[in-house]
Amino acid sequence: PTNCSKSCATWTTKSVAKCTKTVIYVASGQEDKNSILRNSCGSSTYEMFVSALGWEVELESHNGFLGGLPRQGCGQTAPYYATPFLEVIYHVSTRMPSDTPESILNKTRHLGNDEVH
């Protein structure tokens, strides 16, 4: 019993890995950054892919890891996935506003901070 308690205490104090991943939609024929960042939706295949990444969470009320996304101003929702050992938030370019030059700049800042694979 003592060893079990000690193991459980060690297990619960381990840190959870947190990471951000970026998903960008590039339509056929798009080659420049500005046209790519203006995309507000993707193909049905792209949308199915994004919906399979995790649970859709409301940024304003989500209590988990946000990966630097503000609760307001970068879209309303984002895919999120978690296990007891991992939290992942997806920065999806098509979910972020792109209707003004300022929103494109804001989108670039968030997406540009993420590692490209």
C-alpha positions as CSV (number, residue, x, y, z in Angstrom):
1,P,0.0,0.0,0.0
2,T,2.8,2.5,0.8
3,N,4.5,1.9,-2.5
4,C,1.3,2.3,-4.4
5,S,0.6,5.7,-2.7
6,K,4.2,6.8,-3.5
7,S,3.8,5.7,-7.2
8,C,0.5,7.5,-7.5
9,A,1.9,10.7,-6.0
10,T,4.8,10.6,-8.4
11,W,2.6,10.0,-11.3
12,T,0.2,12.9,-10.5
13,T,3.0,15.4,-10.1
14,K,4.6,14.7,-13.5
15,S,4.2,17.5,-15.9
16,V,1.9,17.4,-18.8
17,A,3.5,18.0,-22.2
18,K,2.0,20.9,-24.0
19,C,2.3,21.7,-27.7
20,T,0.9,23.8,-30.4
21,K,0.5,22.7,-34.0
22,T,-0.4,24.8,-37.0
23,V,-2.7,23.8,-39.8
24,I,-2.7,26.0,-42.9
25,Y,-5.0,25.5,-45.9
26,V,-3.4,26.1,-49.3
27,A,-5.9,26.0,-52.2
28,S,-4.9,24.8,-55.6
29,G,-2.9,27.5,-57.4
30,Q,-2.2,29.5,-54.3
31,E,1.5,30.4,-54.1
32,D,1.8,33.7,-52.1
33,K,1.5,34.1,-48.4
34,N,-1.2,36.8,-48.5
35,S,-3.7,34.8,-50.6
36,I,-3.1,31.7,-48.4
37,L,-3.6,33.6,-45.2
38,R,-6.9,35.1,-46.6
39,N,-8.5,31.7,-46.8
40,S,-11.5,31.6,-44.4
41,C,-12.4,28.0,-45.2
42,G,-10.9,25.0,-46.9
43,S,-12.1,22.1,-49.0
44,S,-14.5,19.5,-47.5
45,T,-11.5,17.1,-47.1
46,Y,-9.5,19.7,-45.3
47,E,-12.5,20.5,-43.0
48,M,-12.9,16.8,-42.2
49,F,-9.2,16.5,-41.4
50,V,-9.3,19.5,-39.0
51,S,-12.5,18.2,-37.3
52,A,-10.7,14.8,-36.7
53,L,-7.7,16.5,-34.9
54,G,-9.5,16.9,-31.5
55,W,-12.5,18.4,-29.8
56,E,-13.7,21.8,-30.9
57,V,-13.3,24.2,-27.9
58,E,-14.6,27.7,-27.4
59,L,-11.5,29.9,-26.9
60,E,-13.3,32.3,-24.6
61,S,-14.3,29.6,-22.0
62,H,-11.7,26.9,-22.5
63,N,-9.7,26.2,-19.3
64,G,-7.0,24.1,-20.9
65,F,-3.9,24.9,-22.8
66,L,-4.3,27.7,-25.5
67,G,-0.8,27.8,-26.8
68,G,-0.7,31.6,-26.8
69,L,-4.0,32.1,-28.5
70,P,-6.0,35.0,-26.9
71,R,-9.5,34.2,-25.7
72,Q,-10.8,36.9,-28.1
73,G,-9.6,38.1,-31.5
74,C,-8.2,35.0,-33.0
75,G,-11.4,33.2,-33.9
76,Q,-14.0,31.6,-31.7
77,T,-12.9,27.9,-31.6
78,A,-9.9,25.7,-32.1
79,P,-9.4,21.9,-32.1
80,Y,-7.9,20.7,-28.8
81,Y,-6.7,17.2,-27.8
82,A,-5.7,16.0,-24.4
83,T,-4.6,12.9,-22.5
84,P,-3.4,12.7,-18.9
85,F,0.1,13.3,-20.3
86,L,-0.4,15.6,-23.3
87,E,-2.3,18.8,-24.3
88,V,-2.4,19.9,-27.9
89,I,-4.0,23.0,-29.3
90,Y,-4.2,23.5,-33.1
91,H,-3.8,26.9,-34.6
92,V,-5.9,26.6,-37.7
93,S,-5.4,29.4,-40.2
94,T,-8.9,29.2,-41.6
95,R,-10.5,29.6,-38.1
96,M,-8.7,32.9,-37.5
97,P,-10.1,36.2,-38.9
98,S,-8.6,37.4,-42.1
99,D,-10.9,40.3,-43.2
100,T,-8.6,43.2,-42.4
101,P,-4.8,43.9,-42.8
102,E,-4.6,43.9,-39.0
103,S,-6.2,40.5,-38.7
104,I,-3.9,39.1,-41.3
105,L,-0.9,40.5,-39.3
106,N,-2.3,39.0,-36.1
107,K,-2.8,35.7,-37.9
108,T,0.8,35.8,-39.2
109,R,2.1,36.4,-35.7
110,H,0.3,33.4,-34.2
111,L,1.0,31.0,-37.0
112,G,4.6,32.2,-37.5
113,N,5.5,31.4,-33.9
114,D,4.7,27.7,-34.4
115,E,7.3,25.3,-35.6
116,V,7.0,24.2,-39.3
117,H,7.2,20.4,-40.0
